[in-house]
């Protein structure tokens, strides 16, 4: 899987251009690209649209919830 910066560069888009497309500051976009700041879903969606990929292709969940399975007790009665 390509990183956000690799995808952006492959499309010939600079960080400055991406920031303008997203209506955010260049420093904010740089923080998104370097995983120094959480990306709001609406921004992630617009990034994916601009790069012509699916959101799930570039933004993976960072946490997974694992639930414990309660096994029924077996009675020997």
Secondary structure, DSSP 8 states (H G I E B T S, - for coil): ---HHHHHHHTT--HHHHHHHHTS-HHHHHHHHTTSS---HHHHHHHHHHHTS-HHHH---S---------------
